[in-house]
Amino acid sequence: EEPWQGRALGMGVVAMERFDVSREEFRDALIAAIAAHPADAGETAATAYYAAWIDALERVLNRRALLGA
């Protein structure tokens, strides 16, 4: 829906490849992020999904101490 959503996807794919994050590890983080933050009223499903995608990516990289908390 929005340009930032494609950028979030691309950033996540590159980071997972570069830092050797398995699909399973990311999938688990994404499931947790979606469960923790359901869509807000008026928010599209795509916006909620990609917000969770970014949250999951941050969680995975933080666990690997690649980002500051």
Buried (B, 14 or more C-beta within 10 A) or exposed (E): EEEEBEEBBEBBEEBBEEEEBEEEBBEBBBEBBBEEEEBEEEEEEEBBBBBBBBBBBBBBBEEEEEEEE
